[in-house]
Amino acid sequence: MPSFTPNGLPLLIGSLPLDDHANALDLVFAHTPEVPLWVQLPKFKEEGMVRQFMYGLPGVAEKEDTWFIDTKTPQFDEEFIQFFEDYLILSEPDADFQASRFAFTPLTGKGFFHFLERVDKDPGRFEALKGQVTGPVTFCTAVKDEAERDIFYNDQLRDAAVKRLAMNARWQAKEFARRGATPIVFLDEPALAGFGTSAYITITRADVQGCIDEIAQEIHAENGLTGVHVCANTEWDLLLDSTIDIISFDAFSYFDNFILYPQAIKKFLGKGGILAWGIVPTGDADLIAQQTSDGLTEKLAGQIRQVAALGIPEEKIIAQSFVTPSCGTGSLDPASATRVLELTKAVSEKIRARQNA
């Protein structure tokens, strides 16, 4: 694993419910100044979780505002071959990622480019920079082919999609590393909440880990850290036993499920893995309004004690932890989203004060 010690710093999950990237970044830099991230604004359809990463894939087609992969068009085979030729070019030492189909365009990556401009105004002061891609399971079970089948079940299309995500993730990590900060790239995987259910009964652990590990390998090639964010419950040992560096989970609602994997947690932390505790709820405005930073800090401290009972010192756990919201805030109203960021920063400050007391 690349070496990085978060020491309880606050970190955010990708989205905000705003329509102005500059205002979104003001919030980010105010509440997570040590490890800021670029923001997805779902109000722009080009920044939706699926559409943002469709660009550049072979066979992309649109019908009634729905994007899919059409393998039956006359030009598909040629596009498919060209896609992999472009992918292979990126293995060359002087490859230009920015000019490739795998980078964001000014249309699809407004938040990313605004973020880099803001970072460049104050270079050298950030401990890490965070980006994100849609996770391969979520992406490949959301994107369909012309027969409305998930492309996850088509080996060739899945391979192309995973490489599309992996090269974009590597490009983000490369841009962050160029600015002297540790790159962090999350794979946002809400679909993993369904792993093991009848909806995904034919998807194996090897399938999931293979896709995730391929993307992690590209991020690691730029000395970056790979995180996976799941906003509900899943089979946590699936991730704890993978090559990822950061596990981001909803500690507010699902810690009791997470702690059911004690040996895997102990092994993960033992090899330097980082936990991103989603202790600030994002489910709805009423629930958010009920929270206080003191209450959430006590809740998190109690959870940390439970992990410490596995034989891991509390100071080690906090050193290898981020404090985060339980999920992105793109579906909330702006006031509630701002409150989530305020609570995240406050809980981080309080848990770090305990660490230093």
Secondary structure, 3 states (H helix, E strand, C coil): CCCCCCCCCECCCCECCCCCHHHHHHHHHHHCCCCCECCECCCCHHHCCCHHHCCCCCCEEEECCEEEECCCCCCHHHHHHHHHHHHHHCCCCCCCCCCCCCCCCCCCCHHHHHHHHHHHCCCCCCCEEEEEEECHHHHHHHCEECCCCEHHHCHHHHHHHHHHHHHHHHHHHHHHHHCCCEEEEEEECHHHHHCCCHHHCCCCHHHHHHHHHHHHHHHHCCCCEEEEEECCCCCCHHHHCCCCCEEEECHHHHHHHHCCCHHHHHHHHHCCCEEEEEEECCCCHHHHHCCCHHHHHHHHHHHHHHHHCCCCCHHHHHHCEEEEECCCCCCCCHHHHHHHHHHHHHHHHHHHHHHHC
